[in-house]
């Protein structure tokens, strides 16, 4: 702002100097003409040499100075508006930076919980029993057979499957059975821990398709 104001002031001074030079030049003209005339001869249409031109020049100079001042004031007002916009922009940029920092802090706070949630989901997926689309019909047929069996026999069969490391298959069959039949079969297992384990597996079963 200082450099611009300095330029404007220098421009005004240059304009004033130019106007003053023109004024002095105009003032010198009547003297030159007077020197070329005989002594005592007056300029045509003038009471005294140079007086009308002097008044006109002074008026022009005053108008020029006034115009320079108005122009300077206008430029300063525009510069102040620009500075105000720059200050508002700087405040806005500061607020944006603060909000960005807050969001980054929140993101960092969520990294650990989200990571733990993903690990838990992956763990659940690893323990989930999946029934493929192509084996549904076969499991339904086997489940129907178990439903027609005596609960004690179906329960014994489930125990044998679990003992052969086929707990997932046993859970799939119980899942496909009616709730009533499956409940009777689990009651005949004779092992509450195994029954609870099968119930947890049944809850985690997910059908594809």
C-alpha positions in Angstrom: 0.0 0.0 0.0 2.9 2.4 0.8 4.4 2.0 -2.7 1.1 2.6 -4.4 0.4 5.6 -2.3 3.9 6.9 -3.1 3.4 6.4 -6.8 0.0 8.3 -6.7 1.5 11.2 -4.7 4.5 11.4 -7.2 2.0 11.3 -10.1 0.0 14.2 -8.5 3.2 16.2 -7.9 4.2 15.6 -11.5 0.8 16.7 -12.7 0.9 19.8 -10.5 4.4 20.6 -11.8 3.2 20.2 -15.4 0.3 22.5 -14.7 2.6 25.1 -13.0 5.0 25.0 -16.0 2.1 25.6 -18.4 0.9 28.4 -16.2 4.4 30.0 -16.2 4.7 29.5 -19.9 1.4 31.2 -20.4 2.4 34.0 -18.1 5.6 34.7 -20.0 3.8 35.0 -23.3 2.3 38.5 -22.7 5.6 39.8 -21.5 7.3 38.7 -24.7 4.6 40.3 -26.9 4.8 43.4 -24.8 8.5 43.6 -25.3 8.0 43.6 -29.1 5.5 46.5 -28.9 6.3 50.1 -28.5 6.6 51.4 -25.0 3.3 52.2 -23.4 1.2 50.2 -25.9 -1.4 48.0 -24.1 -2.3 44.4 -25.2 -5.5 44.3 -27.3 -8.6 43.6 -25.1 -6.7 43.8 -21.8 -6.5 46.4 -19.0 -3.2 45.0 -17.7 -0.8 42.6 -19.4 -1.3 38.9 -18.5 -4.0 39.3 -15.8 -6.9 37.5 -17.5 -4.7 34.6 -18.5 -3.3 34.3 -14.9 -6.8 33.9 -13.4 -7.6 31.2 -16.0 -4.4 29.4 -15.3 -4.9 29.5 -11.6 -8.4 28.1 -12.0 -7.1 25.3 -14.2 -4.4 24.5 -11.7 -6.9 24.4 -8.8 -9.1 22.0 -10.8 -6.2 19.8 -11.6 -5.0 19.6 -8.0 -8.6 18.8 -6.9 -8.8 16.1 -9.6 -5.5 14.6 -8.4 -6.7 14.6 -4.8 -10.0 12.9 -5.7 -8.2 10.3 -7.7 -5.8 9.7 -4.8 -8.7 9.3 -2.4 -10.5 6.9 -4.7 -7.4 4.8 -5.1 -6.8 4.7 -1.3 -10.5 3.6 -0.8 -10.1 0.8 -3.3 -6.8 -0.3 -1.7 -8.6 -0.4 1.7 -11.3 -2.6 0.3 -8.7 -4.9 -1.2 -6.9 -5.1 2.2 -10.2 -5.8 3.9 -10.9 -8.7 1.5 -7.4 -10.0 2.0 -7.9 -9.9 5.8 -11.2 -11.8 5.5 -9.6 -14.3 3.2 -6.7 -14.8 5.7 -9.2 -15.4 8.5 -11.1 -17.9 6.4 -7.9 -19.7 5.5 -7.0 -19.9 9.1 -10.4 -21.4 10.0 -10.1 -23.9 7.2 -6.7 -25.0 8.5 -8.0 -25.3 12.0 -11.0 -27.5 10.8 -8.6 -29.6 8.7 -6.4 -30.2 11.7 -9.4 -31.1 13.8 -10.6 -33.6 11.2 -7.2 -35.1 11.0 -7.1 -35.5 14.7 -10.5 -37.2 14.6 -9.3 -39.5 11.8 -6.3 -40.5 13.8 -8.5 -41.2 16.9 -10.7 -43.5 14.7 -7.8 -45.4 13.2 -7.4 -47.8 16.1 -11.1 -48.5 16.7 -11.7 -49.1 13.0 -8.7 -51.4 12.8 -10.0 -53.4 15.8 -13.4 -53.5 14.2 -12.0 -54.9 11.0 -10.0 -57.5 12.9 -13.1 -58.5 14.8 -15.0 -58.8 11.5 -12.2 -60.9 10.0 -12.2 -63.1 13.0 -16.0 -63.6 12.8 -15.7 -64.4 9.1 -13.0 -67.0 9.9 -15.3 -68.7 12.5 -18.5 -68.4 10.5 -19.9 -71.5 9.0 -20.9 -71.1 5.4 -23.5 -73.0 3.5 -22.7 -73.0 -0.2 -25.6 -72.7 -2.6 -24.8 -76.0 -4.3 -25.0 -78.0 -1.0 -28.3 -76.5 0.3 -30.4 -79.2 -1.3 -28.2 -82.0 -0.1 -28.2 -80.6 3.5 -32.0 -80.3 3.4 -32.4 -83.9 2.5 -30.0 -85.0 5.3 -31.9 -82.8 7.7 -35.2 -84.4 6.8 -33.7 -87.8 7.5 -32.5 -86.7 10.9 -35.9 -85.2 11.7 -37.5 -88.7 11.1 -35.0 -90.4 13.4 -35.4 -91.0 17.1 -34.0 -88.0 18.9 -31.7 -90.2 20.9 -30.3 -91.7 17.7 -30.0 -88.4 15.9 -28.2 -86.9 18.9 -25.8 -89.8 19.1 -25.1 -89.4 15.3 -24.3 -85.7 15.9 -22.0 -86.6 18.8 -20.1 -89.1 16.5 -19.8 -86.4 13.8 -18.3 -83.9 16.3 -15.9 -86.6 17.5 -14.7 -87.0 13.9 -13.9 -83.3 13.6 -17.1 -82.6 11.7 -18.7 -80.0 14.0 -19.3 -77.6 11.1 -21.2 -80.3 9.2 -23.2 -81.2 12.3 -24.1 -77.5 12.8 -25.2 -77.2 9.1 -27.5 -80.2 9.5 -29.0 -78.9 12.7 -29.5 -75.5 11.0 -31.5 -77.1 8.2 -33.7 -79.1 10.6 -36.9 -77.6 12.1 -36.3 -75.8 15.3 -38.3 -78.4 17.3 -36.4 -81.4 15.9 -33.0 -79.8 16.3 -33.9 -78.9 19.9 -34.7 -82.5 20.7 -31.5 -83.7 19.0 -29.4 -81.3 21.0 -31.1 -82.4 24.2 -29.9 -85.9 23.6 -26.3 -85.0 23.1 -25.4 -85.6 26.8 -22.8 -82.9 26.7 -23.9 -79.4 27.5 -20.6 -77.9 26.4 -20.9 -79.5 23.0 -24.5 -78.4 22.7 -23.6 -74.8 23.5 -20.7 -74.9 21.0 -23.1 -76.2 18.2 -25.6 -73.5 19.1 -22.9 -70.8 18.6 -21.9 -72.3 15.3 -25.5 -72.3 14.2 -25.9 -68.7 15.0 -22.8 -67.9 12.8 -24.1 -69.8 9.8 -24.3 -67.7 6.7 -26.0 -68.9 3.5 -24.5 -67.9 0.2 -26.7 -66.7 -2.7 
